[in-house]
Amino acid sequence: MAGGWRIILAEIVQFHHVQGLTSGLVAFANRLRAAGHTVHTPDLFDGRTFDSIEEGLAFVRTIGFEDTMNLGVKAVEGLPADLVYVGLSLGVMSAQKLAQTRPGARGAVFLYSCLPTSEFGEWPAGVPVQIHGMDADPFFVDEGDLDAARELVDEADDGTLFLYSGDQHYFTDSSLPSYDEAATGLVVDRMLEFLDKI
């Protein structure tokens, strides 16, 4: 490039929710790819998708939540250290564990879910984080995730929690009835600003 400058774009790993790697999650990743970022979308369910959260949870219980999380951890083997980890609901388990325990993370973005940082130790210094959820989503608000999110953004050197009006869980998945295009547009814009700064 002229003057020897080049834009350093992010390399992202996006972990899917409990209904699997749906076409809507691929479309979400493609919005980040369209901005020039590299996005890996590991399929922890080997092609299976489910029509409901309940069906997906039943499947995950046959594997085990910890083993499912560790499938995500294994999925990044061979990838560089300086990744951005993106998790959507169930996928936050893998994304958060990697962001907290795999050295070199450039950042993390969690959608619809957050775990207490004590699950994996302390939040690493210098790793920025964004968390997105709906303010009346019963999974996010009533099960402790919102409280964990608030604690995490307070603990992180650079942490931001964004709340959107509504009660849907998978609101950024365009293949599901819970999809909210306006909220998703805001999420994508905020993620792209985040990625531009790290």
C-alpha positions as CSV (number, residue, x, y, z in Angstrom):
1,M,0.0,0.0,0.0
2,A,1.1,3.6,-0.5
3,G,3.4,4.8,2.1
4,G,3.8,1.3,3.5
5,W,0.6,1.5,5.6
6,R,-1.8,-1.4,5.8
7,I,-5.0,-2.0,7.7
8,I,-4.7,-4.8,10.2
9,L,-8.0,-6.6,10.2
10,A,-9.2,-9.0,12.9
11,E,-9.2,-12.8,12.8
12,I,-12.3,-13.9,14.6
13,V,-13.6,-17.2,15.9
14,Q,-17.4,-17.2,16.2
15,F,-19.0,-20.0,18.4
16,H,-22.6,-20.9,17.7
17,H,-25.6,-21.2,20.0
18,V,-27.4,-24.3,21.2
19,Q,-29.5,-24.6,18.0
20,G,-26.3,-25.2,16.0
21,L,-24.5,-23.4,13.2
22,T,-27.7,-22.1,11.5
23,S,-27.8,-20.2,8.2
24,G,-28.6,-17.1,10.3
25,L,-25.3,-17.3,12.2
26,V,-23.4,-17.8,8.9
27,A,-25.1,-14.7,7.6
28,F,-24.1,-12.8,10.8
29,A,-20.5,-13.9,10.3
30,N,-20.7,-12.8,6.7
31,R,-21.6,-9.3,7.8
32,L,-18.2,-9.2,9.5
33,R,-16.5,-10.8,6.6
34,A,-17.9,-8.1,4.3
35,A,-16.0,-5.5,6.3
36,G,-12.8,-7.5,5.5
37,H,-12.4,-9.5,8.7
38,T,-11.5,-13.2,8.7
39,V,-14.2,-15.2,10.6
40,H,-14.0,-18.9,11.5
41,T,-17.3,-20.5,12.3
42,P,-16.5,-24.0,13.8
43,D,-19.5,-26.4,13.9
44,L,-19.4,-28.1,17.2
45,F,-22.5,-30.2,16.3
46,D,-21.2,-31.8,13.1
47,G,-23.9,-30.3,10.9
48,R,-26.8,-30.8,13.3
49,T,-29.2,-27.9,13.8
50,F,-32.3,-27.9,16.0
51,D,-35.7,-26.2,15.7
52,S,-35.8,-25.1,19.3
53,I,-33.6,-24.2,22.3
54,E,-35.1,-27.2,24.2
55,E,-34.1,-29.6,21.4
56,G,-30.6,-28.2,21.3
57,L,-30.2,-28.4,25.0
58,A,-31.3,-32.0,25.0
59,F,-28.6,-32.8,22.5
60,V,-25.9,-30.9,24.4
61,R,-26.8,-32.8,27.5
62,T,-25.9,-36.1,25.7
63,I,-22.4,-34.6,25.1
64,G,-22.1,-32.7,28.3
65,F,-21.7,-28.9,28.7
66,E,-18.0,-29.1,29.6
67,D,-17.2,-31.4,26.8
68,T,-19.1,-29.1,24.4
69,M,-17.1,-26.1,25.6
70,N,-13.9,-28.1,25.2
71,L,-14.8,-28.9,21.6
72,G,-14.7,-25.1,21.0
73,V,-11.4,-24.9,22.7
74,K,-10.0,-27.6,20.4
75,A,-11.4,-25.9,17.4
76,V,-8.8,-23.1,17.6
77,E,-5.8,-25.4,17.7
78,G,-3.6,-24.4,14.8
79,L,-5.0,-20.9,14.7
80,P,-2.9,-17.9,15.7
81,A,-2.9,-16.5,19.2
82,D,-4.1,-13.0,18.4
83,L,-7.8,-13.9,17.9
84,V,-11.0,-12.2,18.7
85,Y,-13.4,-14.6,20.4
86,V,-17.1,-14.2,19.7
87,G,-19.7,-16.4,21.5
88,L,-23.4,-16.6,21.0
89,S,-25.2,-18.0,24.1
90,L,-23.9,-21.6,24.5
91,G,-20.9,-20.5,22.4
92,V,-19.9,-17.9,25.1
93,M,-18.6,-20.8,27.2
94,S,-15.9,-21.6,24.7
95,A,-15.3,-17.9,23.7
96,Q,-14.9,-16.8,27.3
97,K,-12.7,-19.7,28.4
98,L,-10.4,-19.0,25.5
99,A,-10.4,-15.2,26.0
100,Q,-9.4,-15.8,29.7
101,T,-7.0,-18.7,29.4
102,R,-5.4,-18.7,25.9
103,P,-2.6,-16.1,25.8
104,G,-2.7,-13.5,23.0
105,A,-6.5,-12.7,22.8
106,R,-7.1,-9.4,21.0
107,G,-10.7,-9.1,22.3
108,A,-14.0,-10.8,23.0
109,V,-17.6,-10.3,22.2
110,F,-20.4,-12.1,24.0
111,L,-24.0,-12.2,22.8
112,Y,-27.0,-13.1,24.9
113,S,-24.8,-14.7,27.7
114,C,-22.0,-14.2,30.1
115,L,-20.3,-16.3,32.8
116,P,-18.8,-15.1,36.0
117,T,-15.1,-14.5,35.3
118,S,-14.3,-16.7,38.3
119,E,-15.2,-19.7,36.2
120,F,-11.9,-19.4,34.5
121,G,-9.8,-17.1,36.8
122,E,-9.5,-13.4,36.3
123,W,-10.2,-11.4,33.2
124,P,-6.9,-10.8,31.5
125,A,-5.4,-7.3,31.5
126,G,-5.6,-5.4,28.2
127,V,-8.3,-7.6,26.6
128,P,-11.3,-5.5,25.6
129,V,-14.8,-7.0,25.7
130,Q,-18.3,-6.2,24.5
131,I,-21.4,-7.9,25.7
132,H,-24.8,-7.6,24.0
133,G,-28.2,-8.7,25.2
134,M,-31.9,-7.8,25.4
135,D,-33.1,-6.1,28.6
136,A,-36.1,-8.4,29.0
137,D,-34.6,-11.7,27.7
138,P,-35.4,-14.2,30.5
139,F,-32.4,-16.3,29.7
140,F,-30.0,-13.3,29.9
141,V,-31.7,-11.3,32.7
142,D,-33.2,-14.0,35.1
143,E,-30.4,-16.6,35.0
144,G,-27.5,-14.4,36.2
145,D,-25.9,-13.6,32.9
146,L,-26.7,-9.9,33.1
147,D,-25.2,-9.7,36.6
148,A,-22.1,-11.5,35.4
149,A,-21.9,-9.1,32.4
150,R,-22.0,-6.1,34.6
151,E,-19.3,-7.5,36.8
152,L,-17.1,-8.4,33.8
153,V,-17.3,-4.9,32.2
154,D,-16.4,-3.4,35.6
155,E,-13.4,-5.8,35.9
156,A,-12.1,-5.4,32.4
157,D,-9.8,-2.5,31.5
158,D,-12.1,-1.8,28.4
159,G,-15.5,-3.4,28.8
160,T,-18.9,-2.3,27.5
161,L,-22.4,-3.8,28.0
162,F,-25.1,-3.0,25.4
163,L,-28.7,-3.6,26.3
164,Y,-31.4,-3.7,23.6
165,S,-35.1,-3.3,24.1
166,G,-36.9,-6.6,23.8
167,D,-37.3,-10.1,25.3
168,Q,-35.8,-12.3,22.5
169,H,-32.7,-14.5,23.1
170,Y,-31.3,-15.2,19.7
171,F,-32.1,-11.8,18.2
172,T,-29.1,-11.7,15.8
173,D,-30.0,-15.0,14.1
174,S,-31.9,-14.2,10.9
175,S,-33.0,-17.8,10.4
176,L,-35.1,-17.8,13.6
177,P,-38.4,-16.1,14.5
178,S,-36.6,-14.2,17.4
179,Y,-34.5,-12.2,14.8
180,D,-34.5,-8.4,15.3
181,E,-33.0,-6.7,12.3
182,A,-32.8,-3.2,13.8
183,A,-31.0,-4.5,17.0
184,T,-28.8,-6.7,14.9
185,G,-27.7,-3.7,12.8
186,L,-26.7,-1.9,16.0
187,V,-24.8,-5.0,17.2
188,V,-22.9,-5.3,13.9
189,D,-22.1,-1.5,13.8
190,R,-20.8,-1.7,17.4
191,M,-18.8,-4.8,16.8
192,L,-17.2,-3.2,13.7
193,E,-16.2,-0.1,15.7
194,F,-14.8,-2.4,18.4
195,L,-12.8,-4.4,15.8
196,D,-11.5,-1.2,14.3
197,K,-10.0,-0.1,17.6
198,I,-8.2,-3.3,18.6
